[in-house]
């Protein structure tokens, strides 16, 4: 027996403005695949924690 589940999400509108992100709960990271065999992960140490929407 096979069961499929589908979920949908709806984004709430975000008012335009300047936002400051929480420095203790914010991170910028990335993953690079090499030849489909291995993954290399990394992150940036110093990032700007502001966002203009």
Sine and cosine of phi, psi and omega as CSV:
sin_phi,cos_phi,sin_psi,cos_psi,sin_omega,cos_omega
0.00,0.00,0.72,-0.70,0.00,-1.00
-0.89,-0.46,0.71,-0.71,0.04,-1.00
-0.83,-0.56,0.68,-0.74,0.05,-1.00
-0.90,-0.44,0.63,-0.78,0.04,-1.00
-0.84,-0.54,0.73,-0.69,0.05,-1.00
-0.80,-0.60,0.75,-0.66,0.06,-1.00
-0.85,-0.52,0.48,-0.88,0.06,-1.00
-0.80,-0.61,0.51,-0.86,0.06,-1.00
-0.80,-0.60,0.50,-0.86,0.04,-1.00
-0.84,-0.55,0.82,-0.57,0.01,-1.00
-0.99,0.14,0.69,-0.72,0.07,-1.00
-0.99,0.16,0.57,-0.82,0.02,-1.00
-0.90,0.43,0.62,-0.79,-0.01,-1.00
-0.93,-0.38,0.81,-0.59,-0.01,-1.00
-0.92,0.40,0.59,-0.81,0.02,-1.00
-0.91,0.41,0.58,-0.82,0.03,-1.00
0.29,-0.96,-0.08,-1.00,-0.01,-1.00
-0.97,-0.23,0.78,-0.62,-0.04,-1.00
-0.87,-0.48,0.58,-0.82,0.13,-0.99
-0.92,-0.39,0.82,-0.57,-0.04,-1.00
-1.00,0.04,0.47,-0.88,0.01,-1.00
-0.93,0.36,0.90,-0.44,-0.06,-1.00
-0.92,0.39,-0.38,0.92,-0.02,-1.00
-1.00,0.07,-0.25,0.97,-0.01,-1.00
-0.82,-0.57,0.40,0.92,0.00,-1.00
-0.83,-0.56,0.65,-0.76,0.04,-1.00
-0.44,-0.90,0.48,-0.88,0.09,-1.00
-0.86,-0.52,0.88,-0.47,-0.03,-1.00
-0.72,-0.69,0.17,-0.99,-0.01,-1.00
-0.47,-0.88,0.35,-0.94,0.09,-1.00
-0.75,-0.67,0.74,-0.67,0.04,-1.00
-0.89,-0.46,0.75,-0.66,0.07,-1.00
-1.00,-0.10,0.71,-0.70,0.01,-1.00
-0.92,-0.39,0.93,-0.37,0.03,-1.00
0.83,0.56,0.39,0.92,0.00,-1.00
0.93,0.37,0.16,0.99,-0.07,-1.00
-0.97,-0.25,-0.73,0.68,-0.08,-1.00
-0.79,-0.62,0.29,-0.96,0.04,-1.00
-0.86,-0.51,0.62,-0.79,0.11,-0.99
-0.88,-0.48,0.81,-0.58,-0.01,-1.00
-0.94,-0.34,0.54,-0.84,0.03,-1.00
-0.43,-0.90,0.17,-0.99,0.06,-1.00
-0.49,-0.87,0.37,-0.93,0.01,-1.00
-1.00,-0.05,0.73,-0.69,-0.04,-1.00
-0.98,0.18,-0.65,0.76,-0.04,-1.00
-0.87,-0.49,0.92,-0.38,0.01,-1.00
-0.78,-0.63,0.43,-0.90,0.06,-1.00
-0.97,0.24,0.81,-0.59,-0.06,-1.00
-0.97,-0.25,0.71,0.70,0.06,-1.00
-0.77,-0.63,0.55,-0.84,0.02,-1.00
-0.67,-0.74,0.72,-0.69,0.10,-1.00
-0.97,-0.24,0.84,-0.54,-0.01,-1.00
-0.91,-0.42,0.00,0.00,0.00,0.00
